[in-house]
Amino acid sequence: MSGFESYSLYNALLLHYNSDSYNAYKYHFKTRANRTSFEKRRDRYFFEKLGRRYDADSLKKFYTANILKEIKWVGSMTDDNYKELQSRLDSVTYRFKSDIKLLTDAEESFDKLCRCENGNNLMIDYLCSDKISIETVSIIDKLVGFINNLLPDLQDPLSFKCDKAMKASKYKYSLVDIDMKKMKEIVIKEFTF
């Protein structure tokens, strides 16, 4: 992968996670980035280096892992965040089961978990306090699509909850290797038995 391709991928993912309207997966990671703007950048060395080190799929995960950690400049991005994301994805079924168990202990009704009551949502609150993982919220959003309905009703003066919820909503597009049928069965089993 060339440095420019790495830069284009970076731009698309940065836009994806920080813009309400742009969806990198829908538009196949196309942006208005051009070679002349890339050649003028002082940090193009980082893109060249990352382009040589990773293939396209690994680079998407690398950028995603760092952007989710709020690291936006390519020079500050580290392999540690990528390895952490990879380990979370390797154990996603176990983490999902334990997070669902935690949610069922707090609320028995799945419908209430997906609704906003008094400006709050238990799942988003747990996500903000790191009690459950972003993968769990993203998987549930991928199954039932509840986050877009929540956003207008969340009461959050600093928009911290809204930002976390939006990141989880955007993150669901990158979870392509997850067995959604298995996740759906886990949710049904925990909330019906």
C-alpha positions in Angstrom: 0.0 0.0 0.0 1.4 3.4 -0.9 1.6 6.4 1.4 -1.1 8.2 -0.5 -3.5 5.2 -0.1 -2.7 5.1 3.6 -3.4 8.8 3.8 -6.7 8.5 1.9 -7.8 5.7 4.3 -6.8 7.8 7.3 -8.9 10.8 6.0 -11.9 8.6 5.3 -11.9 7.0 8.8 -11.3 10.4 10.5 -14.3 11.8 8.6 -16.3 8.7 9.4 -15.9 9.0 13.1 -16.0 12.8 13.4 -18.8 13.6 10.9 -22.5 13.0 11.2 -23.1 12.6 7.5 -20.1 10.8 6.1 -20.0 7.0 6.1 -16.7 5.6 4.9 -18.0 2.1 4.5 -20.9 3.3 2.4 -18.7 5.5 0.1 -15.9 2.8 0.0 -13.4 5.1 1.8 -13.4 7.7 -1.0 -12.6 11.3 0.0 -11.5 14.4 -1.8 -7.9 13.9 -0.8 -5.4 14.4 -3.7 -1.8 13.8 -4.2 -0.7 17.4 -4.2 -2.2 18.0 -0.7 -0.5 14.7 0.4 2.9 15.8 -1.0 2.7 19.1 0.9 2.2 17.4 4.3 5.1 17.3 6.6 3.9 14.0 8.2 3.7 12.0 5.0 6.6 9.9 6.2 4.2 8.3 8.8 1.7 7.4 6.1 4.5 5.9 4.0 5.7 3.9 6.9 2.3 2.6 7.9 1.5 1.8 4.3 4.5 -0.5 4.1 3.9 -2.1 7.5 0.1 -3.0 7.2 -2.2 -4.3 4.5 -5.5 -2.4 3.9 -7.7 -4.3 6.5 -5.0 -4.1 9.2 -4.5 -0.4 8.5 -8.3 0.2 8.9 -8.2 -1.5 12.3 -5.0 0.4 13.2 -6.6 3.8 12.4 -9.9 2.8 14.0 -8.3 1.7 17.3 -6.4 5.0 17.6 -9.3 7.2 16.6 -11.6 5.5 19.1 -8.9 6.4 21.7 -9.3 10.1 20.6 -5.8 10.1 18.9 -6.3 12.0 15.6 -2.7 12.9 14.5 -1.0 10.0 12.7 2.3 10.7 14.4 0.8 10.0 17.8 -0.9 6.7 16.8 0.6 3.6 18.4 0.6 -0.1 17.9 -0.5 -0.6 21.5 -4.0 0.7 20.7 -4.1 -1.6 17.7 -3.1 -4.6 19.7 -5.6 -3.8 22.4 -8.4 -3.6 19.8 -7.3 -6.8 18.3 -7.4 -8.6 21.7 -10.9 -7.2 22.4 -12.0 -8.4 19.0 -10.5 -11.9 19.6 -12.5 -12.2 22.8 -15.6 -10.4 21.7 -18.0 -13.3 22.3 -16.9 -13.7 25.9 -17.0 -10.0 26.6 -20.4 -9.6 24.9 -21.8 -12.4 27.1 -20.5 -10.8 30.3 -21.6 -7.4 29.3 -25.1 -8.7 28.5 -25.2 -10.4 31.9 -24.3 -7.2 33.6 -27.1 -5.4 31.7 -29.7 -8.0 32.5 -28.7 -7.8 36.2 -29.4 -4.0 36.0 -32.5 -4.1 33.8 -34.7 -7.1 32.9 -36.4 -5.5 29.9 -34.4 -5.3 26.7 -36.9 -2.7 25.4 -36.1 -0.4 28.3 -32.4 -0.8 27.7 -32.9 0.5 24.1 -35.0 3.5 25.2 -34.2 6.8 26.7 -35.9 7.5 30.1 -35.6 10.9 31.7 -32.8 11.9 29.4 -30.7 8.8 30.3 -30.0 5.4 28.8 -28.5 2.7 30.9 -26.4 1.2 28.1 -24.9 4.5 27.2 -24.2 5.3 30.8 -22.4 2.0 31.3 -20.4 2.7 28.1 -19.4 6.1 29.4 -18.3 4.7 32.7 -16.4 1.8 31.0 -18.5 -0.9 32.6 -19.3 -2.4 29.1 -17.3 -2.3 25.9 -18.0 -0.2 22.8 -18.2 -3.5 20.9 -21.3 -4.6 23.0 -23.1 -1.3 22.3 -22.2 -1.4 18.6 -23.3 -5.0 18.2 -26.7 -4.3 19.9 -27.0 -1.2 17.7 -26.3 -3.3 14.7 -29.0 -5.8 15.8 -31.8 -3.3 16.6 -30.6 0.1 15.5 -31.5 2.0 18.8 -28.8 4.7 18.9 -30.2 7.1 16.3 -33.5 7.1 18.1 -31.8 7.9 21.4 -29.6 10.8 20.3 -32.3 13.5 20.3 -33.6 12.5 23.8 -30.3 12.1 25.6 -29.8 15.0 28.1 -26.2 15.7 28.1 -25.0 19.3 28.4 -21.4 18.5 27.5 -22.5 16.1 24.8 -20.2 13.4 26.2 -22.9 10.7 26.1 -23.9 11.8 22.6 -20.3 11.6 21.4 -19.8 8.1 22.9 -23.1 6.9 21.4 -22.3 8.3 18.0 -18.8 6.6 18.0 -20.5 3.3 18.9 -23.0 3.8 16.1 -20.2 4.5 13.6 -18.1 1.7 15.0 -20.7 -0.9 14.1 -19.7 -0.6 10.4 -16.2 -1.9 11.1 -17.5 -5.0 12.9 -17.7 -7.2 9.8 -16.0 -10.3 11.2 -18.5 -10.7 14.1 -21.0 -13.6 13.9 -24.2 -11.6 14.4 -26.4 -14.7 14.4 -24.5 -15.9 17.5 -24.7 -12.5 19.2 -28.5 -12.4 18.5 -28.9 -15.8 20.1 -26.9 -14.6 23.2 -29.2 -11.6 23.6 -32.4 -13.7 23.2 -31.2 -16.3 25.6 -30.2 -13.8 28.3 -33.4 -11.7 28.1 -35.9 -14.4 27.7 -34.8 -17.2 30.1 
